[in-house]
Amino acid sequence: MDHRWGFLIGFLGAVGLLGSGHGGQQPPETAAQRCFCQVSGYLDDCTCDVETIDKFNNYRLFPRLQKLLESNYFRYYKVNLKRPCPFWNDISQCGRRDCAVKLCQSDEVPDGIKSASYKYSEEASNIEECEQAERLGAVDESLSEETQKAVLQWTKHDDSSDNFCEADDIQSPDAEYVDLLLNPERYTGYKGPDAWKIWNVIYEENCFKPQTIKRPLNPLASGHENTFYSWLEGLCVEKRAFYKLISGLHASINVHLCARYLLQGEGPRRLKNLYFLYLIELRALSKVVPFFERQDFQLFTGNKVQDAENKMLLLEILHEIKSFPLHFDENSFFAGDKKEANKLKEDFRLHFRNISRIMDCVGCLKCRLWGKLQTQGLGTALKILFSEKLIANMPESGPSYEFHLTRQEIVSLFNAFGRISTSVKELENFRNLLQNIH
């Protein structure tokens, strides 16, 4: 059976589309008419509509983006899958074969990536290393060893102050390279109480809502859904956006989990949240173009010809993204009283960092891999959106100290957007397949 048909049957079965449920008094509807993937129209809090995103993504962006993600720079991702869960100890490890992750052997990763994870050209790296040595030399002459350690801790704290994710320490001996093309995101069989626990903690303890308001897990519960969404619609735009981002991320991570939540009451909302997430990450990519346009930046793998070709493709994609006519306006975020806005922004960041830590509690290693990558990708997008002034003030050449993206952030940013782009494309495939189901 074609994998798309197999997934489609499960997709429809999860929402009861293969049953009758309408009685004999009404004219029969086609599966396409009843399917919640028929999402259309404008998105809340946006000036963009679903149809515009579909056309732009599926025909102008998706093919080139997939080609870029198949290149060596973007296919190898270093991750620590052995980090302990910081919230509870009773993690049930998935014993299924499909949950396993195939790690890269040392000789499988290009030397340029292994030896230059944070470096984008040999010339820029040499300059940066020399300048760093000069700074450290000046410090070493005047500070005690204890103070030097304290300074390093302060620097580490400062570096994380604008980050929305708690990223892995990729220098750890437990961090290993994974070839994303050999470990695709797909159904693994990881489900049940353990999977539910992850998302329940994310929604119930990390979204901006009172504990008395519960998500509508059961669409048959009378009035339950309306109570939740009536309250949600009364939130400020930032808190609504946070929920939509998490909801959209949920729709992108491990589709087998989504089937448990994508029920008839909530499905259309979740799919619209997926489009909202698409717009947020699309906007971040349009904002970060100057960082990648700098002459010193290279997609450095050690293969000079391929690196140059891939940078050209990357810039073509970014300029295509920049041309999108209906970008999300992030200026509506944190635009009120400055003190209150800063407090809300910090809460926003801390909530999201907490969610990134929860990914270490996922029992299925393949689900954990893609959960960590997509969470870091969204966190990087948020970091970009809130660093507009720093990006504008970057020097045209030489190291950029105020705004910087590590290779890990770059790989996660584009791969996370690639998963969302693929989801949007798959919805079109589902619609086309459904035309043949009556």
C-alpha positions as a Python dict, from the first residue, in 0.01 Angstrom:
ca = {
    (1, 'M'): (0, 0, 0),
    (2, 'D'): (131, 348, -87),
    (3, 'H'): (239, 518, 237),
    (4, 'R'): (18, 818, 161),
    (5, 'W'): (-293, 598, 136),
    (6, 'G'): (-204, 415, 453),
    (7, 'F'): (-160, 740, 639),
    (8, 'L'): (-476, 886, 487),
    (9, 'I'): (-688, 593, 608),
    (10, 'G'): (-553, 634, 960),
    (11, 'F'): (-593, 1010, 932),
    (12, 'L'): (-959, 977, 836),
    (13, 'G'): (-1029, 696, 1078),
    (14, 'A'): (-904, 911, 1367),
    (15, 'V'): (-1182, 1161, 1304),
    (16, 'G'): (-1459, 915, 1228),
    (17, 'L'): (-1482, 1001, 861),
    (18, 'L'): (-1518, 640, 757),
    (19, 'G'): (-1835, 591, 959),
    (20, 'S'): (-2186, 704, 870),
    (21, 'G'): (-2292, 940, 1148),
    (22, 'H'): (-2524, 1156, 936),
    (23, 'G'): (-2844, 951, 920),
    (24, 'G'): (-3068, 903, 621),
    (25, 'Q'): (-3249, 1236, 636),
    (26, 'Q'): (-2966, 1444, 492),
    (27, 'P'): (-2803, 1418, 150),
    (28, 'P'): (-2480, 1221, 167),
    (29, 'E'): (-2155, 1414, 178),
    (30, 'T'): (-1830, 1313, 22),
    (31, 'A'): (-1534, 1237, 246),
    (32, 'A'): (-1367, 1550, 110),
    (33, 'Q'): (-1661, 1765, 224),
    (34, 'R'): (-1663, 1614, 571),
    (35, 'C'): (-1284, 1616, 621),
    (36, 'F'): (-1146, 1880, 854),
    (37, 'C'): (-842, 1918, 629),
    (38, 'Q'): (-1065, 2137, 410),
    (39, 'V'): (-938, 2443, 595),
    (40, 'S'): (-968, 2771, 408),
    (41, 'G'): (-1003, 3144, 455),
    (42, 'Y'): (-825, 3398, 671),
    (43, 'L'): (-625, 3313, 981),
    (44, 'D'): (-703, 3480, 1313),
    (45, 'D'): (-465, 3764, 1408),
    (46, 'C'): (-325, 3766, 1052),
    (47, 'T'): (-392, 3938, 722),
    (48, 'C'): (-309, 3620, 531),
    (49, 'D'): (-533, 3338, 413),
    (50, 'V'): (-480, 2964, 375),
    (51, 'E'): (-507, 2967, -3),
    (52, 'T'): (-225, 3221, -43),
    (53, 'I'): (5, 3011, 178),
    (54, 'D'): (-83, 2691, -10),
    (55, 'K'): (-2, 2843, -347),
    (56, 'F'): (321, 3006, -230),
    (57, 'N'): (450, 2704, -39),
    (58, 'N'): (350, 2420, -266),
    (59, 'Y'): (453, 2566, -600),
    (60, 'R'): (724, 2824, -532),
    (61, 'L'): (905, 2722, -215),
    (62, 'F'): (868, 2353, -128),
    (63, 'P'): (1073, 2192, -412),
    (64, 'R'): (1378, 2415, -362),
    (65, 'L'): (1362, 2389, 15),
    (66, 'Q'): (1362, 2010, -2),
    (67, 'K'): (1669, 2017, -227),
    (68, 'L'): (1852, 2240, 21),
    (69, 'L'): (1768, 2014, 316),
    (70, 'E'): (1916, 1715, 135),
    (71, 'S'): (2259, 1881, 125),
    (72, 'N'): (2531, 1775, 369),
    (73, 'Y'): (2519, 2099, 569),
    (74, 'F'): (2154, 2053, 662),
    (75, 'R'): (2122, 1676, 684),
    (76, 'Y'): (2368, 1624, 974),
    (77, 'Y'): (2237, 1734, 1313),
    (78, 'K'): (2427, 1693, 1638),
    (79, 'V'): (2203, 1602, 1930),
    (80, 'N'): (2224, 1456, 2279),
    (81, 'L'): (1953, 1191, 2306),
    (82, 'K'): (2079, 1075, 2647),
    (83, 'R'): (1996, 1385, 2849),
    (84, 'P'): (1783, 1287, 3149),
    (85, 'C'): (1428, 1411, 3186),
    (86, 'P'): (1441, 1703, 3432),
    (87, 'F'): (1081, 1664, 3549),
    (88, 'W'): (1015, 1298, 3629),
    (89, 'N'): (1206, 971, 3647),
    (90, 'D'): (957, 711, 3527),
    (91, 'I'): (1022, 741, 3154),
    (92, 'S'): (907, 433, 2965),
    (93, 'Q'): (1150, 378, 2678),
    (94, 'C'): (993, 276, 2351),
    (95, 'G'): (1119, -71, 2262),
    (96, 'R'): (989, -66, 1906),
    (97, 'R'): (1237, -91, 1622),
    (98, 'D'): (1092, 220, 1456),
    (99, 'C'): (1168, 426, 1768),
    (100, 'A'): (1542, 370, 1730),
    (101, 'V'): (1776, 632, 1587),
    (102, 'K'): (2066, 535, 1361),
    (103, 'L'): (2365, 742, 1476),
    (104, 'C'): (2643, 842, 1238),
    (105, 'Q'): (2981, 674, 1248),
    (106, 'S'): (3275, 911, 1274),
    (107, 'D'): (3379, 868, 911),
    (108, 'E'): (3027, 934, 778),
    (109, 'V'): (3017, 1303, 876),
    (110, 'P'): (3206, 1546, 648),
    (111, 'D'): (3528, 1668, 810),
    (112, 'G'): (3431, 2030, 753),
    (113, 'I'): (3122, 1986, 969),
    (114, 'K'): (3295, 1793, 1247),
    (115, 'S'): (3583, 2038, 1277),
    (116, 'A'): (3392, 2361, 1222),
    (117, 'S'): (3049, 2331, 1381),
    (118, 'Y'): (3040, 2704, 1456),
    (119, 'K'): (3254, 2826, 1166),
    (120, 'Y'): (3141, 2934, 824),
    (121, 'S'): (3467, 2994, 643),
    (122, 'E'): (3828, 2924, 717),
    (123, 'E'): (3916, 3292, 683),
    (124, 'A'): (3641, 3412, 917),
    (125, 'S'): (3725, 3136, 1164),
    (126, 'N'): (4091, 3235, 1177),
    (127, 'I'): (4004, 3598, 1235),
    (128, 'E'): (3755, 3509, 1507),
    (129, 'E'): (3995, 3271, 1681),
    (130, 'C'): (4273, 3535, 1681),
    (131, 'E'): (4041, 3804, 1820),
    (132, 'Q'): (3911, 3565, 2084),
    (133, 'A'): (4268, 3472, 2182),
    (134, 'E'): (4356, 3841, 2221),
    (135, 'R'): (4054, 3902, 2442),
    (136, 'L'): (4124, 3598, 2657),
    (137, 'G'): (4492, 3693, 2679),
    (138, 'A'): (4401, 4035, 2811),
    (139, 'V'): (4169, 3880, 3068),
    (140, 'D'): (4419, 3618, 3179),
    (141, 'E'): (4675, 3883, 3273),
    (142, 'S'): (4444, 4067, 3513),
    (143, 'L'): (4199, 3811, 3658),
    (144, 'S'): (4241, 3519, 3892),
    (145, 'E'): (4152, 3169, 3780),
    (146, 'E'): (3838, 3178, 3995),
    (147, 'T'): (3727, 3507, 3842),
    (148, 'Q'): (3796, 3377, 3492),
    (149, 'K'): (3559, 3086, 3558),
    (150, 'A'): (3299, 3330, 3686),
    (151, 'V'): (3335, 3542, 3371),
    (152, 'L'): (3280, 3233, 3157),
    (153, 'Q'): (2961, 3161, 3353),
    (154, 'W'): (2844, 3519, 3306),
    (155, 'T'): (2912, 3493, 2932),
    (156, 'K'): (2720, 3168, 2915),
    (157, 'H'): (2428, 3332, 3096),
    (158, 'D'): (2437, 3635, 2864),
    (159, 'D'): (2446, 3412, 2557),
    (160, 'S'): (2130, 3232, 2672),
    (161, 'S'): (1938, 3545, 2773),
    (162, 'D'): (1781, 3585, 2428),
    (163, 'N'): (1748, 3215, 2351),
    (164, 'F'): (1406, 3054, 2363),
    (165, 'C'): (1541, 2699, 2391),
    (166, 'E'): (1768, 2516, 2628),
    (167, 'A'): (1995, 2374, 2361),
    (168, 'D'): (2208, 2064, 2397),
    (169, 'D'): (2571, 2095, 2493),
    (170, 'I'): (2705, 1962, 2167),
    (171, 'Q'): (3055, 1936, 2316),
    (172, 'S'): (2925, 1668, 2553),
    (173, 'P'): (3055, 1315, 2482),
    (174, 'D'): (2689, 1208, 2472),
    (175, 'A'): (2615, 1438, 2177),
    (176, 'E'): (2634, 1255, 1845),
    (177, 'Y'): (2564, 1331, 1481),
    (178, 'V'): (2246, 1203, 1320),
    (179, 'D'): (2176, 1188, 948),
    (180, 'L'): (1823, 1326, 927),
    (181, 'L'): (1767, 1171, 585),
    (182, 'L'): (1829, 824, 730),
    (183, 'N'): (1606, 894, 1034),
    (184, 'P'): (1294, 1050, 880),
    (185, 'E'): (1004, 1167, 1092),
    (186, 'R'): (736, 901, 1064),
    (187, 'Y'): (492, 684, 1259),
    (188, 'T'): (681, 480, 1523),
    (189, 'G'): (402, 327, 1731),
    (190, 'Y'): (488, 547, 2031),
    (191, 'K'): (150, 633, 2180),
    (192, 'G'): (-71, 583, 2484),
    (193, 'P'): (-27, 729, 2836),
    (194, 'D'): (342, 816, 2795),
    (195, 'A'): (285, 1019, 2479),
    (196, 'W'): (-26, 1182, 2624),
    (197, 'K'): (167, 1280, 2936),
    (198, 'I'): (416, 1485, 2732),
    (199, 'W'): (153, 1692, 2556),
    (200, 'N'): (-67, 1719, 2863),
    (201, 'V'): (221, 1875, 3060),
    (202, 'I'): (300, 2110, 2773),
    (203, 'Y'): (-56, 2236, 2738),
    (204, 'E'): (-172, 2228, 3097),
    (205, 'E'): (141, 2359, 3270),
    (206, 'N'): (319, 2573, 3012),
    (207, 'C'): (49, 2762, 2822),
    (208, 'F'): (-88, 3091, 2955),
    (209, 'K'): (-415, 2976, 3109),
    (210, 'P'): (-575, 2911, 3449),
    (211, 'Q'): (-552, 2553, 3575),
    (212, 'T'): (-932, 2536, 3583),
    (213, 'I'): (-949, 2567, 3202),
    (214, 'K'): (-884, 2235, 3031),
    (215, 'R'): (-822, 2163, 2666),
    (216, 'P'): (-1110, 1984, 2487),
    (217, 'L'): (-966, 1633, 2469),
    (218, 'N'): (-1316, 1489, 2428),
    (219, 'P'): (-1517, 1664, 2153),
    (220, 'L'): (-1835, 1492, 2270),
    (221, 'A'): (-1829, 1668, 2605),
    (222, 'S'): (-2115, 1916, 2590),
    (223, 'G'): (-2003, 2279, 2594),
    (224, 'H'): (-1647, 2189, 2692),
    (225, 'E'): (-1486, 2305, 2370),
    (226, 'N'): (-1677, 2632, 2356),
    (227, 'T'): (-1581, 2714, 2714),
    (228, 'F'): (-1212, 2663, 2639),
    (229, 'Y'): (-1203, 2861, 2315),
    (230, 'S'): (-1420, 3143, 2448),
    (231, 'W'): (-1162, 3193, 2719),
    (232, 'L'): (-873, 3157, 2475),
    (233, 'E'): (-1016, 3424, 2245),
    (234, 'G'): (-1017, 3666, 2538),
    (235, 'L'): (-639, 3649, 2576),
    (236, 'C'): (-399, 3919, 2461),
    (237, 'V'): (-247, 3863, 2118),
    (238, 'E'): (86, 3741, 2261),
    (239, 'K'): (-69, 3469, 2478),
    (240, 'R'): (-301, 3361, 2197),
    (241, 'A'): (2, 3341, 1970),
    (242, 'F'): (191, 3126, 2221),
    (243, 'Y'): (-92, 2873, 2231),
    (244, 'K'): (-122, 2873, 1851),
    (245, 'L'): (252, 2813, 1813),
    (246, 'I'): (244, 2516, 2049),
    (247, 'S'): (-71, 2383, 1887),
    (248, 'G'): (81, 2424, 1541),
    (249, 'L'): (404, 2260, 1656),
    (250, 'H'): (201, 1971, 1793),
    (251, 'A'): (42, 1929, 1450),
    (252, 'S'): (389, 1912, 1296),
    (253, 'I'): (557, 1680, 1546),
    (254, 'N'): (486, 1310, 1513),
    (255, 'V'): (161, 1293, 1323),
    (256, 'H'): (65, 973, 1502),
    (257, 'L'): (26, 1178, 1820),
    (258, 'C'): (-179, 1440, 1641),
    (259, 'A'): (-433, 1179, 1539),
    (260, 'R'): (-526, 1144, 1905),
    (261, 'Y'): (-599, 1516, 1931),
    (262, 'L'): (-716, 1598, 1578),
    (263, 'L'): (-1077, 1516, 1650),
    (264, 'Q'): (-1379, 1665, 1479),
    (265, 'G'): (-1418, 1949, 1727),
    (266, 'E'): (-1061, 2068, 1731),
    (267, 'G'): (-914, 1958, 1401),
    (268, 'P'): (-982, 2272, 1193),
    (269, 'R'): (-844, 2492, 1470),
    (270, 'R'): (-527, 2290, 1496),
    (271, 'L'): (-471, 2296, 1121),
    (272, 'K'): (-518, 2673, 1113),
    (273, 'N'): (-264, 2693, 1394),
    (274, 'L'): (-27, 2498, 1171),
    (275, 'Y'): (-62, 2772, 911),
    (276, 'F'): (-8, 3034, 1183),
    (277, 'L'): (316, 2860, 1281),
    (278, 'Y'): (415, 2856, 913),
    (279, 'L'): (372, 3233, 895),
    (280, 'I'): (575, 3293, 1210),
    (281, 'E'): (872, 3089, 1087),
    (282, 'L'): (839, 3234, 737),
    (283, 'R'): (858, 3584, 885),
    (284, 'A'): (1168, 3496, 1087),
    (285, 'L'): (1343, 3367, 775),
    (286, 'S'): (1262, 3689, 592),
    (287, 'K'): (1408, 3890, 881),
    (288, 'V'): (1736, 3701, 903),
    (289, 'V'): (1834, 3742, 537),
    (290, 'P'): (2113, 3998, 615),
    (291, 'F'): (2290, 3742, 836),
    (292, 'F'): (2317, 3493, 551),
    (293, 'E'): (2396, 3757, 287),
    (294, 'R'): (2721, 3852, 459),
    (295, 'Q'): (3024, 3764, 249),
    (296, 'D'): (3194, 3585, 540),
    (297, 'F'): (2907, 3342, 583),
    (298, 'Q'): (2938, 3004, 414),
    (299, 'L'): (2754, 2677, 450),
    (300, 'F'): (3090, 2528, 538),
    (301, 'T'): (3133, 2152, 492),
    (302, 'G'): (3478, 2148, 337),
    (303, 'N'): (3359, 2107, -22),
    (304, 'K'): (3412, 2455, -167),
    (305, 'V'): (3212, 2406, -488),
    (306, 'Q'): (2908, 2249, -321),
    (307, 'D'): (2920, 2500, -36),
    (308, 'A'): (2907, 2790, -285),
    (309, 'E'): (2620, 2630, -479),
    (310, 'N'): (2422, 2564, -162),
    (311, 'K'): (2470, 2920, -38),
    (312, 'M'): (2337, 3045, -371),
    (313, 'L'): (2034, 2815, -337),
    (314, 'L'): (1986, 2927, 23),
    (315, 'L'): (1982, 3294, -78),
    (316, 'E'): (1739, 3222, -363),
    (317, 'I'): (1503, 3060, -113),
    (318, 'L'): (1539, 3345, 136),
    (319, 'H'): (1474, 3612, -127),
    (320, 'E'): (1169, 3415, -241),
    (321, 'I'): (1050, 3413, 119),
    (322, 'K'): (1116, 3784, 153),
    (323, 'S'): (892, 3848, -149),
    (324, 'F'): (591, 3684, 18),
    (325, 'P'): (318, 3952, 6),
    (326, 'L'): (133, 3886, 332),
    (327, 'H'): (395, 3841, 603),
    (328, 'F'): (289, 3826, 966),
    (329, 'D'): (330, 4160, 1145),
    (330, 'E'): (526, 4083, 1460),
    (331, 'N'): (510, 4451, 1565),
    (332, 'S'): (178, 4369, 1731),
    (333, 'F'): (372, 4164, 1986),
    (334, 'F'): (474, 4326, 2316),
    (335, 'A'): (367, 4671, 2199),
    (336, 'G'): (199, 4793, 2519),
    (337, 'D'): (344, 4939, 2838),
    (338, 'K'): (720, 4885, 2817),
    (339, 'K'): (758, 4735, 3165),
    (340, 'E'): (463, 4501, 3122),
    (341, 'A'): (575, 4411, 2769),
    (342, 'N'): (924, 4316, 2890),
    (343, 'K'): (775, 4103, 3168),
    (344, 'L'): (544, 3928, 2921),
    (345, 'K'): (830, 3871, 2677),
    (346, 'E'): (1039, 3711, 2952),
    (347, 'D'): (747, 3490, 3056),
    (348, 'F'): (700, 3395, 2692),
    (349, 'R'): (1067, 3299, 2663),
    (350, 'L'): (1078, 3102, 2989),
    (351, 'H'): (761, 2908, 2906),
    (352, 'F'): (907, 2808, 2573),
    (353, 'R'): (1244, 2714, 2724),
    (354, 'N'): (1058, 2488, 2963),
    (355, 'I'): (884, 2316, 2673),
    (356, 'S'): (1221, 2258, 2507),
    (357, 'R'): (1334, 2079, 2824),
    (358, 'I'): (1025, 1857, 2822),
    (359, 'M'): (1144, 1709, 2492),
    (360, 'D'): (1410, 1521, 2692),
    (361, 'C'): (1122, 1331, 2856),
    (362, 'V'): (995, 1174, 2532),
    (363, 'G'): (1040, 796, 2554),
    (364, 'C'): (1074, 730, 2179),
    (365, 'L'): (1422, 832, 2063),
    (366, 'K'): (1314, 914, 1707),
    (367, 'C'): (1025, 1123, 1841),
    (368, 'R'): (1266, 1290, 2082),
    (369, 'L'): (1508, 1369, 1799),
    (370, 'W'): (1245, 1542, 1586),
    (371, 'G'): (1079, 1702, 1886),
    (372, 'K'): (1407, 1856, 1999),
    (373, 'L'): (1494, 1969, 1646),
    (374, 'Q'): (1158, 2131, 1574),
    (375, 'T'): (1141, 2295, 1915),
    (376, 'Q'): (1489, 2439, 1869),
    (377, 'G'): (1392, 2552, 1520),
    (378, 'L'): (1091, 2744, 1647),
    (379, 'G'): (1295, 2883, 1935),
    (380, 'T'): (1552, 3009, 1685),
    (381, 'A'): (1274, 3172, 1481),
    (382, 'L'): (1151, 3354, 1792),
    (383, 'K'): (1507, 3462, 1875),
    (384, 'I'): (1532, 3615, 1525),
    (385, 'L'): (1199, 3797, 1550),
    (386, 'F'): (1304, 3959, 1877),
    (387, 'S'): (1653, 4056, 1749),
    (388, 'E'): (1558, 4287, 1464),
    (389, 'K'): (1775, 4579, 1583),
    (390, 'L'): (2075, 4352, 1646),
    (391, 'I'): (2043, 4206, 1295),
    (392, 'A'): (2020, 4556, 1144),
    (393, 'N'): (2342, 4659, 1323),
    (394, 'M'): (2553, 4362, 1215),
    (395, 'P'): (2885, 4449, 1048),
    (396, 'E'): (2908, 4369, 678),
    (397, 'S'): (3221, 4162, 733),
    (398, 'G'): (3401, 3995, 1021),
    (399, 'P'): (3245, 3823, 1321),
    (400, 'S'): (2901, 3927, 1441),
    (401, 'Y'): (2904, 3923, 1821),
    (402, 'E'): (2570, 4084, 1910),
    (403, 'F'): (2365, 3859, 1684),
    (404, 'H'): (2487, 3515, 1594),
    (405, 'L'): (2342, 3183, 1490),
    (406, 'T'): (2527, 2860, 1556),
    (407, 'R'): (2525, 2581, 1302),
    (408, 'Q'): (2287, 2389, 1532),
    (409, 'E'): (2040, 2677, 1524),
    (410, 'I'): (2067, 2714, 1146),
    (411, 'V'): (2014, 2343, 1080),
    (412, 'S'): (1720, 2323, 1321),
    (413, 'L'): (1565, 2646, 1186),
    (414, 'F'): (1552, 2527, 825),
    (415, 'N'): (1465, 2166, 901),
    (416, 'A'): (1184, 2270, 1136),
    (417, 'F'): (1044, 2499, 867),
    (418, 'G'): (1091, 2215, 620),
    (419, 'R'): (865, 1991, 832),
    (420, 'I'): (593, 2258, 842),
    (421, 'S'): (630, 2320, 468),
    (422, 'T'): (592, 1946, 413),
    (423, 'S'): (277, 1939, 630),
    (424, 'V'): (120, 2214, 420),
    (425, 'K'): (212, 2025, 104),
    (426, 'E'): (70, 1699, 244),
    (427, 'L'): (-264, 1866, 310),
    (428, 'E'): (-290, 1933, -61),
    (429, 'N'): (-207, 1567, -127),
    (430, 'F'): (-483, 1461, 114),
    (431, 'R'): (-734, 1684, -62),
    (432, 'N'): (-643, 1537, -399),
    (433, 'L'): (-672, 1180, -267),
    (434, 'L'): (-1005, 1255, -102),
    (435, 'Q'): (-1158, 1356, -433),
    (436, 'N'): (-1166, 983, -518),
    (437, 'I'): (-1338, 879, -192),
    (438, 'H'): (-1717, 901, -180),
}
